[in-house]
Amino acid sequence: MRVLIAGGGTGGHLFPGIALAEEVSTRHPKNDVVFIGTDRGLEARVVPAAGYHFAAIPSRGLKGMGFGKFLLGVVTLPLSFISAWRLLRKYQPDVVVGVGGYSSGPVVMAAWMMGLPTAIQEQNAVPGFTNKVLGRFVKAVFLAFEEARAFFPQSTVYVIGNPIRGKLMENFLRPHKPHERFTILVFGGSLGAKGVNSRVLDALSHLDDLKEKLHFIHQTGKADLETVRKGYAERGFHAEVLEFIDDMSTAYGSSELVICRAGATTLAELTVCKKASILIPFPFATDDHQAMNAQAMVKAGAALMFRESALTGERLAEEVRGLLREPERLKKMERAAGLLGRPEAAKELAEVCVQMMLDKWGPKGRHRAERAGQAVAAAPKHADKKP
């Protein structure tokens, strides 16, 4: 079976696609996965490093852009479709899955026009513009949040959670072991977040008496790397400061508390890794979807959430101090996060893809499905699909 995964741009879109690729690839040695994105997105570096084939198309965003960039996006759109069409003819996938980001639009639409089985995976409680459009055409819509169901035709919806990369899954079964110092993992997404970085640095001056008890692992993004390194060093705190963390599994496993944005993929990782968190939603997220994502974690008792505009370094320090002082409260948050985890999401998504292939290609699809290591059963038992 060959699955083509379209989209990316950020880790939130890309990493569920990587998780699906891992699941498909491990089912049979002859299965393969191809990614299509842009040469400007995170996928151009991460996909080849993960061992999967990557091809780029010219594609640009349309929504939320200034007039000049919007016009450039409109002009680029025909080229995107032509490139997508050529790549689909070249790779002849059995199934095409869009994971969000503007490059997924032309690829999934071209695949639909060619009669290929198509699906999208929406990570957030409020769908992005591209997926809202594609959801009217595709055969299957995979959701992580029940709140997103209302935006799509009900006959196509599967609420299965966000797929998580295999290495992160190790944390789901790994017992928590206290570390020498209370370790706080800080990150603001794959590109970093200035608002998160500055709040954490501001908090340090209010945690001075705890500096020997605390250790930070901090992903800053490129722009703030030196500033954050200098900030920790000047205040005398123990910290590993990195532009980008490649091994997130080890980072999660090494931490007692996570301070981060509230992207849907991040939240899925927090639940599978059973981590307590302080969430600072990106204030300019489309339709405020990060805040809506975070509310599910807060409601379950797995996280604390603060608006960036209302959060000061002093308040953040108070919350860190409180969780350090109340280990039972921290453990309760960890247990609540673990109960929200959906470790089977990638498997369930792959099973539906195999069934889509089978429905489309008939006996030929049956042969491919069996070769893919999938019994010819229909939808996954645990997927929440309602007609």
C-alpha positions in Angstrom: 0.0 0.0 0.0 1.2 3.5 -0.8 -0.1 6.4 1.2 0.6 10.0 0.1 0.5 12.5 3.0 0.0 16.2 2.0 0.6 19.3 4.1 2.8 20.5 6.9 4.4 23.9 7.5 4.5 23.4 11.3 5.0 20.5 13.6 1.4 20.6 14.6 0.4 19.6 11.1 3.4 17.5 10.2 3.9 15.2 13.2 0.6 13.4 13.0 1.5 12.7 9.4 4.8 11.2 10.6 2.9 9.1 13.1 0.7 7.8 10.3 3.7 7.1 8.1 5.3 5.1 10.9 2.2 3.0 11.4 1.8 2.3 7.6 5.5 1.5 7.1 5.7 -1.0 10.0 2.7 -3.1 8.7 4.5 -4.5 5.8 8.0 -4.0 4.3 6.5 -3.2 0.8 4.3 -0.5 2.2 5.6 3.0 1.5 4.7 6.6 2.2 5.3 9.8 0.2 5.0 13.3 1.6 4.2 16.4 -0.4 4.6 19.9 1.1 6.6 23.0 0.4 10.4 23.5 0.5 9.8 26.3 3.1 8.0 24.3 5.7 9.4 22.1 8.5 8.6 19.0 6.4 11.4 19.8 4.0 13.9 18.9 6.8 12.0 16.6 9.1 10.6 14.2 6.5 13.8 13.1 4.8 15.5 12.9 8.2 12.7 10.5 9.3 13.5 8.3 6.2 10.5 9.1 4.0 10.4 10.5 0.5 9.5 14.1 0.2 8.5 16.2 -2.8 7.7 19.9 -2.9 5.1 22.0 -4.7 4.9 25.8 -5.0 2.1 26.8 -2.6 1.2 29.8 -0.4 -1.4 30.7 2.1 -4.5 32.7 1.3 -6.3 33.4 4.6 -4.9 35.9 7.1 -2.4 37.4 4.7 -1.8 40.9 3.6 -3.1 41.9 0.2 0.3 41.4 -1.5 0.8 37.9 -0.1 -2.8 37.0 -0.8 -2.4 38.0 -4.4 0.8 36.0 -4.7 -1.0 33.0 -3.2 -3.8 33.3 -5.8 -1.2 33.5 -8.6 0.6 30.5 -7.3 -2.6 28.4 -6.9 -2.7 27.1 -10.6 1.0 26.1 -10.4 0.2 24.3 -7.1 -2.5 22.2 -8.8 -0.4 21.4 -11.8 2.5 20.3 -9.6 0.2 18.3 -7.4 -1.4 16.6 -10.4 2.0 15.6 -11.8 3.2 14.2 -8.5 0.1 12.2 -8.1 0.5 10.8 -11.6 4.1 10.0 -10.8 3.5 8.2 -7.4 0.1 6.7 -8.0 -0.9 6.5 -4.3 -3.6 4.2 -3.1 -4.8 6.8 -0.6 -4.2 10.5 -0.1 -4.4 12.1 3.4 -4.2 15.8 4.0 -2.9 16.8 7.4 -3.5 20.6 7.1 -1.4 23.5 6.0 -2.0 25.3 2.7 0.0 22.8 0.6 -2.5 20.1 1.5 -5.3 21.9 -0.4 -4.1 21.5 -4.0 -2.9 18.0 -3.5 -6.1 16.6 -1.9 -8.3 18.4 -4.4 -6.3 17.1 -7.3 -6.5 13.6 -5.8 -10.2 13.9 -5.4 -10.6 15.1 -9.1 -8.5 12.0 -10.1 -10.9 9.7 -8.3 -8.4 8.6 -5.6 -9.5 7.8 -2.1 -9.0 11.0 0.0 -9.1 11.9 3.7 -8.1 14.8 6.0 -6.8 14.8 9.5 -7.9 17.8 11.6 -5.9 18.3 14.8 -7.8 21.2 16.4 -11.1 21.8 18.1 -11.8 24.5 15.4 -10.8 23.4 11.9 -8.5 25.4 9.7 -9.6 27.1 6.5 -8.1 24.5 4.2 -9.6 21.5 6.0 -13.0 23.2 6.2 -13.0 23.4 2.4 -11.6 19.9 1.8 -14.0 18.3 4.3 -16.8 18.8 1.7 -15.1 16.5 -0.7 -13.1 13.8 1.1 -14.3 10.3 2.0 -13.1 10.5 5.6 -12.4 13.2 8.2 -10.3 12.3 11.2 -10.8 14.5 14.3 -9.2 14.9 17.6 -11.9 16.9 19.3 -15.6 16.3 19.4 -16.2 20.1 19.0 -14.9 19.9 15.4 -17.6 17.5 14.3 -20.1 20.3 13.5 -17.9 21.6 10.7 -18.1 18.4 8.6 -20.6 16.0 7.0 -21.4 13.6 9.8 -21.2 10.5 7.6 -17.5 11.1 7.0 -16.4 11.8 10.6 -14.1 9.7 12.8 -13.2 11.1 16.2 -10.0 9.1 17.0 -7.6 11.6 18.6 -4.3 12.9 17.1 -1.7 10.3 16.0 1.4 10.3 18.0 4.9 9.4 16.8 6.1 5.9 17.9 9.0 7.1 20.0 6.7 9.2 22.1 4.5 6.2 22.7 7.3 4.8 24.9 6.3 7.4 27.5 2.7 6.0 27.8 3.9 2.8 29.5 7.0 4.3 31.1 6.6 4.7 34.9 7.4 8.2 36.2 10.7 8.5 38.0 11.6 11.7 40.0 14.7 13.4 38.8 17.5 15.0 40.9 16.1 18.4 40.1 12.5 19.4 39.3 12.7 19.6 35.6 10.6 21.9 33.5 10.3 21.5 29.7 9.5 24.7 27.9 8.7 25.1 24.2 6.5 27.2 22.0 6.1 25.0 19.0 8.5 24.0 16.3 9.4 27.6 15.5 9.6 28.8 19.1 7.4 31.5 20.8 8.7 34.8 22.0 5.8 35.3 24.4 6.5 32.0 26.1 10.3 32.6 26.2 9.9 36.0 27.7 7.4 34.9 30.4 9.7 32.1 31.5 12.7 34.4 31.7 10.6 37.0 33.7 9.6 34.2 36.1 13.2 33.3 37.0 13.8 36.4 39.1 10.8 35.3 41.3 12.3 31.7 41.6 15.8 32.7 42.7 15.5 30.8 46.0 14.7 27.6 44.1 17.5 27.7 41.5 19.3 24.7 43.0 16.1 22.6 42.9 15.1 23.5 39.3 16.3 22.4 35.9 15.0 23.7 32.6 14.9 22.2 29.1 14.0 25.0 26.8 13.3 25.0 23.1 13.5 28.6 22.0 13.3 28.7 18.2 16.1 30.4 16.2 15.3 34.0 16.9 15.5 33.9 20.7 18.2 31.2 21.2 21.1 33.5 22.4 18.8 35.8 24.4 17.3 32.9 26.4 20.7 31.2 26.9 22.1 34.5 28.3 19.0 34.9 30.5 19.4 31.6 32.3 23.2 32.0 32.6 22.9 35.5 34.1 20.4 34.3 36.7 22.4 31.2 37.5 19.8 28.6 36.6 20.6 25.1 35.4 19.2 24.9 31.8 19.6 23.1 28.5 18.7 25.7 25.9 18.1 24.5 22.3 16.9 26.0 19.1 14.9 22.8 18.3 14.5 19.5 20.2 14.7 16.5 17.9 14.3 13.9 20.6 11.0 15.0 22.2 10.4 11.6 23.8 13.5 12.0 26.0 12.6 15.6 26.7 9.1 14.6 27.9 10.5 11.7 29.9 13.0 13.9 31.6 10.5 16.5 32.8 8.0 16.9 35.7 6.2 19.9 34.2 5.7 21.3 30.7 5.1 25.0 29.9 4.0 25.4 26.3 1.5 26.6 23.7 -1.8 24.7 23.2 -1.5 23.3 19.7 -3.5 20.2 19.3 -0.5 18.0 18.5 1.3 19.2 21.6 -1.7 18.4 23.7 -2.0 14.9 22.3 1.7 14.4 23.2 1.1 15.7 26.7 -1.7 13.2 27.2 0.1 10.2 25.8 3.2 11.1 27.8 1.1 11.8 30.9 2.5 15.3 31.6 1.1 18.1 33.8 1.3 21.4 31.9 0.9 25.1 32.1 -0.7 26.1 28.8 -0.2 29.6 27.2 -2.4 29.6 24.0 -1.0 31.5 21.0 -3.1 34.7 21.1 -3.3 35.1 17.4 -4.4 31.5 16.5 -7.2 31.4 13.9 -10.6 31.5 15.6 -8.8 31.3 19.0 -8.5 27.5 18.5 -5.6 27.0 20.8 -7.6 28.3 23.8 -10.5 26.0 22.8 -8.0 23.1 22.6 -6.7 23.9 26.1 -10.1 24.1 27.7 -10.5 20.3 27.4 -7.3 19.8 29.3 -8.2 22.3 32.0 -11.7 20.8 32.4 -10.2 17.4 32.9 -7.8 18.7 35.5 -4.7 17.9 33.5 -3.5 21.5 32.9 -3.6 25.1 33.9 -4.2 27.7 31.2 -3.3 31.4 31.1 -3.8 34.0 28.4 -0.5 35.5 27.4 -1.8 39.0 27.8 -2.7 38.3 31.5 0.3 36.2 32.4 3.2 37.9 34.2 6.5 36.3 35.2 5.5 36.6 38.8 2.2 34.7 38.3 4.0 32.0 36.3 6.6 31.7 39.1 3.8 31.3 41.7 2.2 28.4 39.7 5.6 26.7 39.3 6.3 27.1 43.0 2.8 25.8 43.9 3.2 22.6 41.9 6.7 22.0 43.2 5.3 22.4 46.8 2.3 20.1 46.1 3.5 16.9 44.5 0.2 15.1 45.0 -1.5 17.9 43.0 1.1 17.4 40.2 0.5 13.6 40.2 -3.3 14.2 40.0 -2.7 16.3 36.9 -0.5 13.7 35.4 -3.1 11.0 35.9 -5.8 13.2 34.4 -3.6 13.8 31.3 -3.0 10.1 30.9 -6.8 9.4 30.9 -7.2 11.7 27.9 -4.5 10.0 25.8 -5.4 8.2 22.6 -2.4 6.0 21.9 -4.2 4.0 19.2 -5.0 7.0 17.0 -2.4 6.2 14.3 -3.5 2.6 14.1 -7.2 3.5 13.8 -6.5 6.1 11.1 -4.4 3.6 9.1 -7.2 1.0 9.3 -9.7 3.3 7.8 -7.2 4.2 5.0 -6.9 0.5 4.2 -10.6 0.1 4.1 -10.9 3.1 1.8 -8.4 1.5 -0.5 -10.3 -1.7 -0.4 -13.6 0.0 -1.2 -12.1 1.8 -4.1 -10.0 -0.9 -5.8 -12.0 -4.0 -5.0 -10.2 -7.4 -5.2 -7.0 -5.5 -6.1 -7.5 -3.5 -2.9 -8.2 -6.6 -0.9 -4.8 -8.1 -2.0 -3.1 -4.8 -1.1 -4.9 -4.6 2.3 -3.8 -8.1 3.2 -0.3 -7.3 2.2 -0.5 -4.2 4.4 -1.0 -6.4 7.4 -4.7 -5.4 7.8 -7.6 -7.8 8.1 -10.4 -6.9 5.8 -12.5 -5.6 8.6 -14.1 -2.2 8.2 -13.8 0.8 10.5 -11.7 0.6 13.7 -13.7 -0.5 16.7 -12.7 2.4 18.8 -13.3 5.2 16.2 -16.3 7.3 17.0 -18.1 7.4 13.7 -21.8 8.3 13.4 -23.8 8.4 10.2 
